[in-house]
Amino acid sequence: MTKRLIWALLAFAVLAAMAGYQLGDASFVVNGSRVEMRMVVWILLGGFALKSLIAWGRYKAEEASEDSEKHPD
């Protein structure tokens, strides 16, 4: 699972770098203020990365609790 997490985080980083390079100064207006598209993409990818880290932490916690149930010391 750790190897998959590293690959996922690396993929998010590559996508964020590509978005920063490709989108450049592209922006749109929301309620009268200008919002850069790359910031929206970076926030979205950051959310996915955070979700992946939370899922990994939950997996590790469940794995640890299963081990403690099998081998109570």
Secondary structure, 3 states (H helix, E strand, C coil): CHHHHHHHHHHHHHHHHHHHHHHCCCEEEECCEEEEHHHHHHHHHHHHHHHHHHHHHHHHHHHHHHHHHHCCC
